[in-house]
Every structure is written in structure tokens, then in C-alpha cells.
């Protein structure tokens, strides 16, 4: 039902009576909710800078190492960029672009004109997502027989938090796998997270990179400048500018010193466009898994190593979950990783999210807001550092498979490709054998 937002013609005359009923009537008419029509088109750009201690960007590597890194990044291969790489950990600069329009529900071929500083040619081509039917593969685990009781895993998980050289009172939280129930797991794993609101390879969306266009982003690329997206069913007005705040962030370089029975000191250079930082570390030894986060409150951070809106970043800063933008150091308590053969540290710098709507909201509430398009640009810089027995990054070499990357599991890119990779026996400098320890914990 369409609401008539026009004021009553008699309201002005009735005000002279100054009766309560008249005031209430006129007030309700002026407070009518503005009619808002949803946008014709929606556009998303996810921007990510990934780094790994001791490893530079490796766009063309092959063999087992490529498979391992590709699995961690959630991409099917190393021959070029693949949609979803902004969620992985492959070193480099990555982009995920997506657009959808009501006028072409099945998707439309779109062209995004880009600034010359991006060094990727005059434009990028976004193609509709092709969804392939699910096909069962050999080797799937048979259903558990009726009455068969699964074997309980053995071992325990210890959780520490806070930038402190010593273990703070009340720590660690401990989860014993042999006795924990579903409620215990839920309570232990509970943490902050938000619904994903970025670029997705969903049906009806047109994306870049895609099967036909998967160019790597050059090291020197800059997004600063004018961007325009055109195609059948897209508004001609879908144009906007990107400034320094949404450009690729520099690499987040974290240095570490100490380890073993001593505390591990972490330090880094501030990034000019960072709003906040968050760090987490994990290690596994026989029968025990240890996790740590830089939060001042008990927050494991399962859902924080990803994009976050400006509002959430500000909220989490106030709650002392994140480290402020001017922070340059932190400490991991002494001895918590002493039993492990190495620990993996991950860090994220949150950039500023840009949200645009065209045209702007009319100031007159009686005028309907007919949105032509909305756009969202998200930015982050993520790094992974390994802490060896002496706490020095990159001090160890160990085997790791793509299946063992528990924090970055392979994911469906939406293009019908299966991103699962087979276990690799390649030795990768600097990566602790955390996955092997986790296998031991869970009996697999």
C-alpha cells in the first residue's frame, strides 16, 4: 500500500485552534516514514593485502608448494587470480569484485573501467556466476552405522588472552576433549562475529576474477581514481571515486623476539590507513592445543580475522577487543607455547569501509528515495608469522598440507570448481606442523 505523504490541506488552518487533537494529527502527518525503494544494482569490492614472513608474492609457482599455498588461500590454482583469494593467505594483493542488478536476475556481463594507476589495463570484465551441479566424489566417508558411538578425541585446548609478558589471573580457559559436551564446546568457542556483507560468488552475481579473466594484481597497483561499472541492466550512473583510505594497504610486518620459557615480544610499524589491529596465535603439541589472542577480554577471535565494518571496529575498540591504530607492540605470555614445536601467529589491520548510495537521500521526507545503486568497498591487510622454538619468525621448516589449514579451509568459489587439494609433502620454510598436532588431538 502506497502511503500518501502530502500534508492535510486543513492542517495549517487547524493549528490556529491549538487543540491537543490537532497537534497530534499534524505531528503524525509530518512524521510519516519516507518511502524508500531498493537499489536497482548492488556492487561490492573487497581489497586485501596478504603477507607471510619470509615469503614474497608468488603468482607463478607450481608443484606441491603451489598446492599448499593455494589451499590455504582458498583458490584452485596458481595460474592466476581466483575469486575468493581475499579470504585466504596467499601473499600478494587481491581483489574480489561483484555486481548484481534487478534488471538481469541471472546476471549480466559487466565492464569496470579502472584508473591507470591500477596497472591492469583500461578495464576488467565481470561475468555471471556459473553454478555447476553437485557431484559425489569417490572416497566420501560412509554413513555411521546405527548404534556406533564415535570415539571421543583425547587432549585439551588452552586459551590465553591479552598483551602481557606473564599469564594473567584467571587464565587459561581449558577445554578437555574427553569430557566436554556440546554446551562446553559452544561456550569455549563463542566469540564475536558478524554476517558477511562483501563480494560473493552467488547465483545472479557477476564477478571478477572469473574463469575467463583472472589477471593478477601488480605489486605497484593503486585503486585511487575513478571507477565505473557498465553493462546491460546496470544504471548509467554507477560511477564513483576511490581515495587513499580504500587503496591497497601496505603489508603488515610483525617482528618477534623471545620464546620458549620467556615471553614473546611482538612489534610492528603502524599502517597509515589502519583503524585497528588484532593478533592471534595457535600451536599444537601431542595432546594439547594452545590458542592466544591480543584482546584485553576473553575473545578467541575466530570471526575477527576478516573484514569488519567501521561500526564494529569502533565498537570492538571500545570493548578493548582490538588494539588501537597507534599501537605498535604486544607480548605473548611466557611459556604458553613452550611445549610446541612452533606456533603460527596471524595479524590483521582493519581498513576503513566505504559505503555509497546514489542518489543521496532527499531531504524532503515527502519525496520517495529511489535508489539507483549502492556500493561497498572493504579493505584489510593480513599477515602470518611463524614463531619457532626460540620465538624467531621463520626459524623452522616443517610439512603442512592444505587440508590442515583449519583457520582457512578451502571454499567453493561459486564458479563450480572444487578447491580441495591433496596433501602435499613439500617442505615449506617457516611453517610449524600445527596441522599434524591437530590430527593427533582429534584422532585423524
Backbone torsions as a table, in degrees:
resi	resn	phi	psi	omega
1	UNK	NA	128.9	-179.7
2	UNK	-83.7	132.3	-177.8
3	UNK	-92.5	131.8	176.1
4	UNK	-81.3	113.4	-176.3
5	UNK	-91.9	0.6	-179.1
6	UNK	-72.3	137.4	179.5
7	UNK	-69.1	154.9	178.3
8	UNK	-65.2	133.5	-178.7
9	UNK	-63.8	-20.0	-177.9
10	UNK	-96.8	0.8	-174.5
11	UNK	-63.9	-42.0	-178.8
12	UNK	-62.9	-42.2	-179.7
13	UNK	-68.4	-37.1	-178.1
14	UNK	-69.2	-25.1	-177.8
15	UNK	-60.5	-29.0	-178.3
16	UNK	-64.3	-21.4	178.9
17	UNK	-76.6	-22.1	177.7
18	UNK	49.9	36.1	175.0
19	UNK	-84.7	155.5	179.8
20	UNK	-60.6	-42.2	-179.1
21	UNK	-61.8	-40.0	-179.8
22	UNK	-65.9	-43.4	-179.9
23	UNK	-62.8	-41.4	179.0
24	UNK	-65.2	-41.2	-179.7
25	UNK	-64.3	-47.8	-178.7
26	UNK	-66.4	-37.8	179.4
27	UNK	-64.7	-39.6	-179.4
28	UNK	-68.1	-35.4	179.2
29	UNK	-66.8	-40.1	-177.3
30	UNK	-75.8	-17.3	-177.4
31	UNK	-97.2	13.3	179.6
32	UNK	-57.6	140.6	178.5
33	UNK	-69.8	134.5	-179.8
34	UNK	-67.2	137.4	177.3
35	UNK	-72.9	122.2	-179.2
36	UNK	-118.6	122.1	177.4
37	UNK	-97.1	134.7	-177.0
38	UNK	-63.2	155.3	-176.7
39	UNK	-66.9	147.2	175.0
40	UNK	-66.9	-41.6	-176.6
41	UNK	-130.6	148.2	173.4
42	UNK	-126.2	138.4	-176.6
43	UNK	-131.5	142.1	178.3
44	UNK	-132.5	141.8	172.1
45	UNK	-134.3	117.1	174.4
46	UNK	-103.2	127.1	-175.3
47	UNK	-118.1	126.8	-177.0
48	UNK	-138.8	139.9	169.5
49	UNK	-115.1	122.9	-178.5
50	UNK	-116.3	140.9	176.0
51	UNK	-143.6	155.2	179.2
52	UNK	-140.6	127.8	-175.2
53	UNK	-54.3	127.3	177.1
54	UNK	83.1	-1.3	-179.8
55	UNK	-127.7	131.5	176.0
56	UNK	-93.9	-178.1	178.7
57	UNK	-65.1	131.4	-173.7
58	UNK	-129.1	71.9	-173.9
59	UNK	-72.8	-18.4	-171.2
60	UNK	-123.2	16.6	-178.5
61	UNK	-75.6	149.4	-179.1
62	UNK	-124.7	-172.3	176.2
63	UNK	78.0	-162.8	-175.0
64	UNK	-62.7	-37.4	-179.9
65	UNK	-62.0	-42.4	178.9
66	UNK	-61.8	-40.6	179.6
67	UNK	-63.4	-40.7	-179.8
68	UNK	-64.3	-50.0	-179.5
69	UNK	-64.8	-41.1	179.7
70	UNK	-60.7	-38.8	178.3
71	UNK	-65.9	-40.0	178.6
72	UNK	-64.4	-35.4	-177.0
73	UNK	-83.7	-10.2	-178.7
74	UNK	76.0	31.0	-179.4
75	UNK	-123.7	152.1	-174.2
76	UNK	-79.4	-16.8	-176.9
77	UNK	-166.2	178.3	-177.5
78	UNK	-108.9	8.6	-176.7
79	UNK	-75.2	-10.1	179.7
80	UNK	172.5	178.6	-178.9
81	UNK	-67.8	150.7	176.2
82	UNK	-134.6	146.6	-179.2
83	UNK	-61.1	134.8	-178.6
84	UNK	102.5	-5.3	-178.6
85	UNK	-66.3	-19.8	177.6
86	UNK	-67.7	-13.4	179.5
87	UNK	-98.1	-2.5	-175.9
88	UNK	-100.1	-153.0	-179.1
89	UNK	-135.2	22.2	177.8
90	UNK	-72.5	126.0	-178.3
91	UNK	-57.6	138.1	177.5
92	UNK	141.0	-171.5	174.6
93	UNK	-108.7	135.2	-172.6
94	UNK	-135.7	148.8	178.0
95	UNK	-132.3	139.8	167.2
96	UNK	-124.5	122.6	179.8
97	UNK	-118.4	140.7	178.0
98	UNK	-149.7	144.9	177.1
99	UNK	-144.2	146.4	177.8
100	UNK	-141.3	144.0	179.9
101	UNK	-134.3	140.1	178.4
102	UNK	-64.1	-25.5	-175.7
103	UNK	-76.6	-17.2	178.5
104	UNK	-135.8	78.1	-174.0
105	UNK	-57.9	-28.4	-179.7
106	UNK	-83.9	-3.6	-179.0
107	UNK	108.3	155.9	-180.0
108	UNK	-137.4	145.8	174.1
109	UNK	-74.0	123.6	-175.3
110	UNK	-122.1	152.3	176.8
111	UNK	-119.4	126.0	177.1
112	UNK	-107.1	113.4	175.1
113	UNK	-78.0	131.8	-173.3
114	UNK	-123.2	157.7	179.2
115	UNK	-69.1	154.5	-178.0
116	UNK	-61.7	-29.9	-179.5
117	UNK	-65.6	-13.7	178.0
118	UNK	-74.8	-17.8	174.1
119	UNK	55.9	39.0	179.6
120	UNK	-129.7	25.3	-177.8
121	UNK	90.4	-176.3	-176.5
122	UNK	-76.3	-23.7	-177.1
123	UNK	-158.7	168.5	175.7
124	UNK	-123.6	146.9	-178.3
125	UNK	-107.3	123.1	177.0
126	UNK	-100.2	129.1	-177.7
127	UNK	-116.7	149.3	178.7
128	UNK	-60.2	144.9	178.2
129	UNK	-68.6	132.2	175.9
130	UNK	-105.2	116.3	-177.9
131	UNK	-95.8	120.8	178.9
132	UNK	-91.5	145.4	177.6
133	UNK	-64.3	146.2	178.8
134	UNK	-71.1	131.6	179.6
135	UNK	-123.4	129.0	178.2
136	UNK	-67.6	138.0	179.4
137	UNK	-107.7	157.3	178.0
138	UNK	-68.2	152.8	176.4
139	UNK	91.6	2.2	177.0
140	UNK	-67.0	143.6	-177.3
141	UNK	-67.3	133.8	-179.7
142	UNK	-68.8	150.3	178.5
143	UNK	-59.4	145.6	179.4
144	UNK	-68.0	132.9	-179.7
145	UNK	-66.5	149.5	-179.8
146	UNK	-58.3	132.8	178.0
147	UNK	87.2	-9.4	-179.7
148	UNK	-76.0	125.5	-178.0
149	UNK	-97.7	122.4	-179.9
150	UNK	-65.0	144.2	179.6
151	UNK	-73.9	130.0	178.8
152	UNK	-69.4	136.1	175.9
153	UNK	-67.1	155.2	178.9
154	UNK	-108.8	153.0	178.2
155	UNK	113.0	-168.9	-177.6
156	UNK	-153.4	163.0	177.7
157	UNK	-119.6	133.1	179.2
158	UNK	-115.2	134.1	-178.0
159	UNK	-121.9	124.0	176.2
160	UNK	-118.8	158.1	177.6
161	UNK	-151.9	160.3	176.8
162	UNK	99.1	145.8	176.8
163	UNK	-84.2	90.1	-176.7
164	UNK	-145.0	142.9	178.4
165	UNK	-76.2	-18.0	178.5
166	UNK	-124.6	156.6	177.7
167	UNK	-67.5	126.2	-176.9
168	UNK	-79.2	158.1	179.1
169	UNK	-57.7	143.7	179.6
170	UNK	85.4	2.9	179.9
171	UNK	-116.1	153.7	-0.2
172	UNK	-89.3	165.9	162.6
173	UNK	-78.7	141.5	-175.9
174	UNK	-126.4	133.4	174.2
175	UNK	-119.5	115.0	179.2
176	UNK	-92.1	114.3	-175.6
177	UNK	-64.4	-28.0	-175.4
178	UNK	-74.9	-19.5	-176.9
179	UNK	-122.9	-11.9	-174.1
180	UNK	-70.4	139.1	174.5
181	UNK	-101.3	-178.7	-177.7
182	UNK	-59.2	-40.4	-179.9
183	UNK	-65.0	-36.9	179.0
184	UNK	-65.0	-43.4	177.8
185	UNK	-61.4	-45.4	-178.3
186	UNK	-61.2	-43.1	179.8
187	UNK	-66.8	-40.9	-177.5
188	UNK	-68.9	-39.8	-175.4
189	UNK	-84.3	-9.8	-173.9
190	UNK	-61.4	133.7	179.0
191	UNK	-160.5	176.6	-178.8
192	UNK	-76.5	142.8	176.4
193	UNK	-164.7	158.2	178.8
194	UNK	-132.7	160.0	177.6
195	UNK	-66.1	135.2	-179.5
196	UNK	-66.3	133.5	-177.8
197	UNK	-131.4	30.6	-177.3
198	UNK	-111.1	-158.9	-177.8
199	UNK	-67.4	131.5	179.7
200	UNK	-133.5	150.4	176.3
201	UNK	-95.0	62.2	-178.7
202	UNK	-93.7	156.9	175.6
203	UNK	-54.7	137.4	-178.0
204	UNK	91.5	-17.7	177.9
205	UNK	-85.8	147.6	170.4
206	UNK	-108.3	134.3	-169.6
207	UNK	-130.7	158.2	166.4
208	UNK	-140.9	135.6	-0.7
209	UNK	-68.0	161.2	177.3
210	UNK	-145.4	-176.4	-174.5
211	UNK	-62.1	-30.3	-177.8
212	UNK	-95.7	-22.5	-176.1
213	UNK	-134.3	106.4	-175.3
214	UNK	-144.6	49.7	-179.0
215	UNK	-70.1	139.1	176.1
216	UNK	-74.4	149.0	177.6
217	UNK	-82.3	124.1	-179.6
218	UNK	-64.6	156.0	179.2
219	UNK	-60.4	-33.5	-175.5
220	UNK	-90.7	4.6	-174.3
221	UNK	-63.1	142.5	175.2
222	UNK	-132.8	136.7	-179.7
223	UNK	-89.3	-5.5	-174.9
224	UNK	-63.3	127.9	179.4
225	UNK	135.4	-166.9	-176.1
226	UNK	-87.0	137.0	175.8
227	UNK	-125.8	140.8	178.3
228	UNK	-140.0	135.5	-179.8
229	UNK	-117.4	126.3	-177.7
230	UNK	-132.7	158.4	179.5
231	UNK	158.4	166.7	-179.1
232	UNK	-61.1	128.2	179.5
233	UNK	89.8	-5.4	-179.9
234	UNK	-98.3	141.2	177.5
235	UNK	-62.4	141.7	178.5
236	UNK	-65.7	-19.5	-177.0
237	UNK	-83.3	2.2	-175.7
238	UNK	-73.9	78.7	-178.8
239	UNK	-142.0	143.7	179.3
240	UNK	-161.2	165.1	179.2
241	UNK	-109.9	144.2	174.5
242	UNK	-112.0	132.2	179.5
243	UNK	-105.0	-169.7	-176.2
244	UNK	-61.9	-31.8	-176.2
245	UNK	-65.1	-26.7	179.9
246	UNK	-109.0	12.9	175.9
247	UNK	-76.7	169.0	176.1
248	UNK	-55.0	131.3	176.8
249	UNK	-79.4	152.3	173.3
250	UNK	-63.5	166.9	175.5
251	UNK	-65.8	143.5	174.5
252	UNK	-91.2	105.0	-178.6
253	UNK	-99.2	116.2	-179.5
254	UNK	-110.6	125.1	176.9
255	UNK	-101.7	147.4	-179.3
256	UNK	-133.9	147.8	176.0
257	UNK	-142.9	142.9	179.5
258	UNK	100.8	-165.8	-179.2
259	UNK	130.6	-174.8	-176.3
260	UNK	65.6	-125.1	178.7
261	UNK	-81.4	-10.4	-178.6
262	UNK	-96.4	163.4	176.6
263	UNK	-69.1	156.2	176.8
264	UNK	-106.4	118.0	179.1
265	UNK	-90.4	128.3	179.6
266	UNK	-115.3	137.9	175.3
267	UNK	-147.5	156.0	-177.8
268	UNK	-155.8	162.9	174.9
269	UNK	-87.4	139.3	178.7
270	UNK	-66.6	145.3	176.0
271	UNK	-97.4	133.3	-171.5
272	UNK	-56.0	-34.2	-175.6
273	UNK	-106.6	12.6	-179.8
274	UNK	-75.9	138.5	175.2
275	UNK	-94.6	-27.5	-177.6
276	UNK	-170.9	170.4	179.2
277	UNK	-132.8	156.1	172.2
278	UNK	-147.5	138.5	-179.2
279	UNK	-125.9	146.1	172.9
280	UNK	-147.1	150.5	-179.6
281	UNK	-137.4	154.0	-177.8
282	UNK	-147.6	143.2	174.9
283	UNK	-144.5	159.0	177.2
284	UNK	-137.4	134.0	172.3
285	UNK	-127.9	176.9	-176.2
286	UNK	-60.1	111.7	176.0
287	UNK	83.0	5.9	-176.5
288	UNK	-150.7	135.4	175.1
289	UNK	-121.2	134.3	-178.2
290	UNK	-121.0	130.4	174.5
291	UNK	-124.5	151.5	-179.3
292	UNK	-144.6	145.8	173.6
293	UNK	-134.3	158.1	-177.2
294	UNK	-82.3	0.6	-177.4
295	UNK	-67.1	144.9	175.9
296	UNK	-75.9	-17.4	178.5
297	UNK	-116.0	161.0	-175.8
298	UNK	-69.2	85.7	179.2
299	UNK	-125.1	110.7	-178.2
300	UNK	-69.4	-25.9	174.4
301	UNK	82.6	21.7	-179.4
302	UNK	-57.0	-37.2	-176.6
303	UNK	-103.0	11.4	-175.0
304	UNK	-100.0	-12.2	-177.7
305	UNK	-85.7	52.5	-177.6
306	UNK	-158.0	-178.7	179.0
307	UNK	-58.6	149.1	176.0
308	UNK	-143.5	143.2	179.6
309	UNK	-68.5	161.0	177.9
310	UNK	-59.4	-39.5	-179.1
311	UNK	-64.4	-41.7	179.5
312	UNK	-68.9	-40.1	178.0
313	UNK	-60.2	-45.8	179.5
314	UNK	-63.0	-40.7	179.3
315	UNK	-64.2	-46.1	-177.7
316	UNK	-70.0	-27.8	172.8
317	UNK	-66.0	-43.5	179.5
318	UNK	-63.9	-34.8	179.1
319	UNK	-81.9	0.3	179.0
320	UNK	64.3	31.8	174.0
321	UNK	-85.4	-38.1	-179.2
322	UNK	-103.0	158.4	175.6
323	UNK	-90.2	138.2	-176.9
324	UNK	-65.7	163.1	-174.2
325	UNK	-63.3	-25.3	-179.6
326	UNK	-91.1	2.7	-179.6
327	UNK	-77.1	138.2	-178.2
328	UNK	-129.3	3.9	-178.4
329	UNK	-153.8	160.0	178.8
330	UNK	-159.1	169.8	178.8
331	UNK	-138.9	142.1	173.9
332	UNK	-99.9	129.1	-174.4
333	UNK	-54.1	145.2	-177.7
334	UNK	-60.0	133.2	168.6
335	UNK	83.4	-6.3	-173.8
336	UNK	-71.6	-23.6	177.3
337	UNK	-108.5	16.1	-174.1
338	UNK	-63.8	-32.9	-177.9
339	UNK	-76.6	-21.4	-173.8
340	UNK	-82.2	157.5	175.1
341	UNK	-81.5	-4.0	179.6
342	UNK	165.1	159.3	179.4
343	UNK	-130.2	150.9	178.1
344	UNK	-106.5	125.2	178.9
345	UNK	-109.3	133.4	174.2
346	UNK	-121.8	143.0	179.1
347	UNK	-136.8	148.6	178.4
348	UNK	-134.7	139.6	169.8
349	UNK	-110.8	122.5	-178.9
350	UNK	-87.0	127.4	174.0
351	UNK	-89.6	-176.3	-179.2
352	UNK	-92.2	129.3	178.1
353	UNK	-81.2	138.3	178.1
354	UNK	-110.3	126.9	177.7
355	UNK	-124.2	125.5	-176.4
356	UNK	-124.9	145.0	174.5
357	UNK	-135.3	135.3	177.2
358	UNK	-132.9	134.3	-6.0
359	UNK	-76.8	169.9	177.7
360	UNK	-63.7	160.4	179.7
361	UNK	-63.9	128.9	175.6
362	UNK	-62.1	139.8	-179.5
363	UNK	-72.4	-24.7	179.3
364	UNK	-85.1	114.0	-177.7
365	UNK	-64.1	-14.9	179.0
366	UNK	-79.3	-12.2	-179.8
367	UNK	-96.9	124.9	-179.5
368	UNK	-64.6	142.9	177.3
369	UNK	-95.9	100.7	-179.3
370	UNK	-97.3	96.3	-175.3
371	UNK	-76.5	131.1	176.7
372	UNK	-88.1	-41.8	178.9
373	UNK	-158.0	157.3	170.8
374	UNK	-128.7	151.4	-179.8
375	UNK	-140.3	144.5	177.8
376	UNK	-133.6	130.3	177.7
377	UNK	-122.3	123.7	-178.7
378	UNK	-118.7	144.4	-173.2
379	UNK	-136.2	141.4	175.7
380	UNK	-156.5	161.5	171.5
381	UNK	-132.5	123.8	-174.6
382	UNK	-125.3	143.7	178.2
383	UNK	-136.7	158.8	174.7
384	UNK	-131.3	130.2	-177.9
385	UNK	-128.9	141.7	175.9
386	UNK	-104.4	138.1	179.6
387	UNK	-108.7	111.1	-178.5
388	UNK	-80.3	-168.5	-177.5
389	UNK	-61.4	-28.4	178.9
390	UNK	-100.2	6.8	178.0
391	UNK	85.2	-4.4	-178.4
392	UNK	-83.6	133.8	-179.2
393	UNK	-66.5	143.5	176.0
394	UNK	68.8	25.6	-175.0
395	UNK	-91.2	-5.6	-176.5
396	UNK	-129.4	159.1	170.9
397	UNK	-123.9	132.3	179.6
398	UNK	-155.1	165.1	-177.7
399	UNK	-86.4	141.6	178.7
400	UNK	-149.7	135.2	178.9
401	UNK	-105.2	160.0	178.8
402	UNK	-65.8	-25.8	178.7
403	UNK	-69.6	-22.9	-173.6
404	UNK	-90.8	3.1	178.2
405	UNK	-82.5	83.8	-171.7
406	UNK	-70.6	-26.1	-178.5
407	UNK	-85.0	-19.5	-179.8
408	UNK	-131.3	69.2	-178.5
409	UNK	-66.3	151.5	175.4
410	UNK	-58.2	143.8	-176.4
411	UNK	-132.2	155.4	177.7
412	UNK	-71.6	124.7	-178.2
413	UNK	-79.6	-6.6	-178.6
414	UNK	84.2	1.1	-179.7
415	UNK	-104.1	9.6	178.0
416	UNK	86.3	9.4	-178.8
417	UNK	-101.3	138.5	177.1
418	UNK	-88.3	117.8	-175.5
419	UNK	-90.8	6.2	178.5
420	UNK	-70.0	138.0	179.0
421	UNK	-122.0	154.4	179.6
422	UNK	-77.7	157.7	-179.2
423	UNK	-62.5	133.7	-179.1
424	UNK	-107.3	147.5	179.8
425	UNK	-101.9	11.1	-178.6
426	UNK	-65.7	142.6	174.1
427	UNK	-89.9	125.1	-178.3
428	UNK	-115.8	118.0	-177.9
429	UNK	-57.8	132.5	170.8
430	UNK	89.9	-2.8	-178.2
431	UNK	-101.9	120.8	179.2
432	UNK	-71.7	156.8	-177.8
433	UNK	-86.0	54.5	-179.0
434	UNK	-65.9	-39.6	-178.7
435	UNK	-59.1	-40.2	179.2
436	UNK	-62.9	-39.3	179.2
437	UNK	-66.5	-38.5	179.2
438	UNK	-65.6	-37.7	176.0
439	UNK	-58.7	-42.3	-179.6
440	UNK	-64.5	-36.8	-179.7
441	UNK	-64.1	-43.1	-172.4
442	UNK	-98.2	8.8	174.1
443	UNK	70.3	28.6	179.4
444	UNK	-122.3	NA	NA
